[in-house]
Amino acid sequence: VGDADELHHSGLMQQADGFDAEAVGGERRQQIGEEMGAVIDALDWAQTITDLLPSFTTDGFGIEAVGLLHEPTVVQLVGVPDAIDARVSLRDVGLEYSMWVDVLGNRIEAPISLFFGEIAIDALVVPSLTPEKTLSLELTEPEVIMDDPDITILVLEGPLLEWVLENIATWIIEPLGEVLLDLVLAEYGVIELPEPLSFETELLGMPLSIELSEIGGDVEGVRAGLGVGIDEPVSSVFTVPVPHDETTGTQVAMGVHEGLLDTMLNEDLLSQLDSFLAEEPAIGALLGGGITQLPGGDDAPEGAAWCVSMNPGTATVVRMQASIDPLAVLYAPDFVFTFGTLNNGVCEDWLVASLATEVGVGLDGTELTIDIQAPEGVILYYGADDYDEQEVVVALGDYVSNLVNLAGSFIDLDLGSLLGDLTLIEGMTPLSPTVTSSEPLYNDDGSWTEGMYRVELQLWAD
């Protein structure tokens, strides 16, 4: 049992009554600690501790633990090089003992109550990956730190009371510390997950594979390397700068290259929009009404069924933004929109235009939002007889923006469903990730690798 005034781990963790997770760990770690504390409480380890505490019985004396109560467990985390400094904190701990004493043949029942402001278990947690890519957490340097308890003993007085008080440490306090250390080492000395941390999901209809490829401690928290496979298995992991600045209210800061979004936006998102416009029956009526309102629309066939297709072309580029609305923009200078009329199931061209288009993808909570702007372009073909090309381009740009933005509102683009019911540790609340910020990610020397951004996430929705 350690002294509450001792500094732990070379001064990185403060003394028991002065340790402030908010100050040293930041708000981003608070909810993770609360979630981990809830997992520990769900194991009913208060009862386990009670059952493991020793009892003493002689001909004239007996003492036995009755129960232990405490406020919800709090786990506090501090990043240190190559590890995590962790404190499992029990606050407002009440420990009840039953005791009897034989005095001249009379059995006296004397309940004992101990109240601790805090009992803390400090340890270094060293994360690593096994050769099989499973996560391993090793607990090292465990130490129990207790506040001095307030002790209440009923009935007894005089020399007998003094005798009991002199032995409280031997009977109760020291065994409690030993039980906590033994329990922590036995249950949590080395934790290995049975399976590699990897999963497959879909985003925008595209298979997405993610696996944990490296992990370690860092002064900012936990450093993790993720391998991502877009429409293919994870094949390699590229080293990216590690975000270092303190975050506010988020649990994860990632280094992301905008190339990761290129396939998602350029192929999968636009492909989904194209399919929706081609297959949704209600779109035909909208197309007819919109096309006939363009300059030259009076020449459109009356009563025709309309069809549309989109081709962003090959000269496209995705650029992330220092914001979340938009988070990224797809620039397509030769985005071809084809509007036609259906004739025996064949779409015959009526209007073909190449528009300089910007597709912005933002976030509203966990939902992706789409905003398309097409301010410039040229008419490649138009079935109308008499029209002003510039007027058609301007009107068509506005129409395309409204049409595609409307189509995007009907497609399920919720990031909250990306991970399904995935949890970090069994018993935690399922993850519901929300992107909270995006900004350029600078290297340690202050330079910027083009396309690298720091993206922060809140793991659980408010």
N, C-alpha and C positions, 0 to 999 in steps of 0.2 A: 504494500500500500504506500503510495507516494505522498509527499507533502504537497498540499494545495498551492504553496507559494513557490514551488520549484518551477523553473522554466523547462519546457520539453523540446527536444529536438533542436538544440543549438539556438534556442530563442525564437524559433519560427512560430511556435504556438504559445500563447500567453497563458498566464495562470488561470485556474479554474473560475474564479469569480470575476475575471476581467476579460475573458476571451470573447471577441465580438466577430461572429461570422460575417456580418454585413460589412464591417470595416476591412477585414483582411481577405475575405473570399469574394465579396461582391454579391449583389442581388441575384446574379445569374445562378449562383450555387444554392440559394436558399430553397427553392422549390425542389431541386434534386434531393437535398438533405431531408426535406419534409417527406418526400415520397419514400426514400430509403428508411426513414424512421417508421413510417406506417407499415412497411414490409416487416420490420423487426417486431413491432408490436403485434402484428397479425400472427406471429409465431408463438405468442403467449409465453414469452420468455420470463415474464415476471413470476408466473407459476412455476416454471422450470427452475428458476433461481431459488424460490421458496422450498421446493422439493429437495434441492441439493444441499441446502444449509444444514450443517450437522446439529444433532440434538445431544444433550448430555443428561444422563440419569444416574443417580446414586441412591443409596438408602435414604438419604435425607434431603435430596435436592433433584430438581428436574427442570430443563428448559428446552423449548421446541419452537421453531418458527411457525407462525400461523399464516402470514400473508404479506405480500409486498405490493404497494400501489405507487403509481407515479404519473405525472403528466405525460402527454404524448412524447415519445422519444424523438430527439432532434439529432441529426447527423450533420456535422460541420466539416467542410472540406477545404483544404488549403493546398495549392499546388507547390511542390518542391521539386528540385531536379531529380528526374528519373523515378518519382514516386508521388504519392498523395498522402498528405498528413491528415488523418481522419480522427475525429472525436465523436464517439457515440455518447450522448449526454442524456442522463435521466434527471429530470428536474422535479423538485418537490416530492422527494421519495419518502414514503411512510413505510416503516417496517415494524410489524407486530410480532411479539413473542409471548407465549404463555410460559409462566414459571411458577413452580411451587416449592415451598421450603417447609421442612418438618422442624417445628420448634417445640421441644419437650412433648413430643407425641401429637402435637396439633399440626395439621396440614394447612398451610397458609397459601392461598392462591394470590399471586402478585404479577399481573400483566405488565409487560414492558413495551413501550412505544419509542421508536427512534425516528426522528425526522431529519433528513438531509436536504439542504438546499440544492445540492447537485452531487451526483456521482457520475464521473466521466471516465470513459475508457479511451485512452489515446493509443494510436498505433500508426505505423507507416504501412501503407498499402502499395505494393509493387505490382503494377499490371504488366502482363507479357502475353505473347502468343506462343502456344506450343507448336511443335513441328506440324501438327495436324490442323493448325490454324484455329484452334479453340482458345477462348479467352481464359487466362489464369490470373487469379488475384491472390498474392501471398501476403499474409499479415506478419509484420515484423516489429520488434521493439514494443510490444504491448505494455501498457502501464495503467494502473487504476489510480485515479485521484478522487479523493472524497473531501467534501466539506466536513467540518466538525459537526456532529449531530446534536440536536436537542433531544434530551432523554427524559422520558416520563415513566416513573415507576410508582404504581399505586400500592397502598397498604403498608409497605415496609417503612421503617424509620430506624434511626439510631445506628448502632454498629452494624446491624444486618444490612441496612441500606448502603452504608459505606462499603461493606464487603462486596456487595453486588456491583456497585459502581466501579470499584477497583478492577473487577474482572470482566466488565462489559467488552473491552477491547479484545480480550482473549476469547471470550465466548461467542461474540457476535461480529464485531467490526472486522477483525483480521480474517475470520472464515469467509465473510462476505466478499472481501477483496480477492481471496484465493479462488472462491467459487466463480466469480466473474472472469478472472483470468483463464481458469481452466475451461470454462464454458466457451469463451471467445476462441481460444486456441483449438478446442476440439471441434467446434461447429464452423468456424470461419478461418482457421489457420491457413488453409489453402483451399480456394474455391476454383473449380474448373467447370466451365460449362460443357455439357455433354456433346454439343454440336458446334460447328463453326458458325460465327455470326455472319450469316449471309441470307439473303432473301431475293425473291423475284416478284416483280409486280408489273403493273402497266401504268404508263403515263401518256395521255393523249392517244391511247390505243396502241402504244409501242411497248414491246417487251423491254423491261429495265432490270438489270441484274446488279446487285450491290453486295460487296463483301468486305469485311474488316481484314485489312492486309498487314497493318502494323499498329502498335499501340505502345504508349509509354507515358511516364509522368513528365510534367513540365511546370515551370513556375506559374504559368497562367491557368493550369488545370490538367486535363488529360489530353495528350496529343494522340490523334488517331489518323491513320491513313485508310482511305476508302478506295477500293477498286470499283469502277463503274463500267458496266457493259451495256451499250445501247443497241438493242436489236441483235445482240450477240453475247456469248459468255464473257465474263471478266477475263481478260488476257494479260494485262499489265497495269502497273500503277506508276503514275508520273509524280515526281516530287514537286510540290508547290510550296511557296512560302507559308510559314505558320503565322496566323494572325496573333498579335501580341497585346494590343491595347485592351484595357478593361471595358467590358460591355455593361449595359444597364438593362436589367430585367430580362435577359435572355440566357439560355444555357449553352448554346453552341455558336461558335464562330468558325466559318469554313473559308478556305481559300478555294475559289472556283474560277476556272477559265471559261470565257464566253464560248469557246468551241464546244463545250458540253451541251449548250443550248441550240447549237446550229441544227443538228439533226432533228431535235424535238420540234423546233419552230418551222424550219424550212421544208421538212418532209411530212412529219406526222400531224402537226396542227393544221397546216394548210390542206393536207389530204383529207382530214376529217371534215373540214369546212366544205371542201369540194364535194365530198360524198353526201353531206347533209343537204347541200343546195340541189344536188342532182336527184336525190331520192325522196325528199320530203314533199308530199303532194301539195301542201299549202303554199310552197314557194312558187309554184307555177302561176298562181293567181297574182301574187305580189310582183313577179317578174313582168307579167303582161301589163299591169297597171303602171309600173315604173317606166318601162321601155317606151310605152306610147306617150308618156309625158315629156320625153326628151325632144329637143329640136329635131324635126324630121319624123317624129313618131306618128304623125297623121298618116304616113304611108304604110304603117305596119299592117299585116294581115289581120282582118277582124275575126275575133273568136278563136284565134290560134292558141294552142297549148305551147308554153314556152319552156326552154331549157337553158342551162348555163354551165360553163366549165371554167376553171381557173388554171393557169400555168405560170408559176412565178419565174420560170426561166432558170438559167444556170449562173447568171452573174449576180448572185445574192450574197449578202454578208450579214451576220448577226453581231450586234454590238450591245454589250451590257451597259447599264446606266447607273449613275450614282444616285439611285432612288429605287423605290419599289413600285412606282406608278408613273412611267413604265419601269419594269425591271430589266427588260431587254427590248431592242427594236430590230426587226428584220427589214433590211433595205433591199428592195427589188426594183431596179431601174427599168426593167423590161417585163413587167407583170402583165400577161396577156389574159384578158377577159373576153370570153366568147358567149354571146347571147344568140339563141336561135329558136326556131319553131319546130315542133315535132311533127313529122310527116311519116306515118306508118312506122313509128318507133325510131325513126332516124332524126337526129337533130341537125337541121339545115341552118347554116349561118345567116344571121340577120345583121348583127353588129359585132365587129371584132376590133378591139382597141388594146394598145400597149400603153400602160399607165405606169409612171414612176410612183411606186407605192411604198409606204412605210407601214409595217405591221407592228404595233406596240403591244406588248404583253405585260400586264401589271398584276397586282394582287389587291384584293379586297378581303381582308381576313385570310382565310385559307383558300378562297376561290380565285382562280385565274380570270382576268378580264382581258378583252381584246379590243383594240382600237385601230382601225385601218384608215389611213389618209392617202388619197391619190390625187394630188393637186395638178399634175401635169401629165401630158401624154400625146399620142397621135392615134388617129383613126386608121386602121389597116383595111377595113372593109365595112361598108354600110349600105343596106338595101334601100335606103331613102334616096329620093331623086334630088332634092335641093336642101342643103344645110350648110351652116357655118361650122367648120371643123373645131374652132376654138370654143365656140359656144357648146358644142356637143361634148367636148373633152371636160369642160368645167362641170356641166350638168351631170355627165356620166360619173365623174369622180365623186361628186356628192352622193349620187345614187348608190354607187358601189360601196362607199363607206357605210351608209345606212344599212344596206342589204347584208353585208358580211358581218357588221357589228350585231345586227339582229340575229343572224344565224348563230353567232358565237354565244349569245345568251341562252340558246337552247341546248348547248352541248355541255355535258357534265365535266367541269374542269376544276374539281375540288381537290386540293392537295391534302385535305384532311383525311381522304379515303386512300391516299397513296400507300400508307403503311398498314392499312387494315386495323387489326387489333394488336399490332406489335407492341410489346412492352420491353423495357430495358432489363428488368428483373421481374420474375414472377411475383405478382402481388401489387405491382405498381399500376398506376393509371395508364391505360393505353396511350401511346403517343398521338398527338394531334399537332403536327408541326406547322408553325406560322413564320414566314419570313418577315423580319422586322426592319431590316436595313440592308443596303448594298452600297459599297463605296470602293474606290480603288485600293488594292492591297499592295503596299510598298515593301520592297526588300529591306533587309537589315541596313543596307548602306544608303537607304533613302531613294534609290532608283525604282522605277516602275516597269515591270514586265507587261508589255501591252496585252490587254485582254484579261489580266488577273484582277479579280475583285474579291473583297471580303464581304461575305454574306452572313448575317446573324439570324439565328432561329430561336424562337420560343418553342420548347418541346411540347408544352401542354397549353391548350387554349385557356384563356382567362375565364 
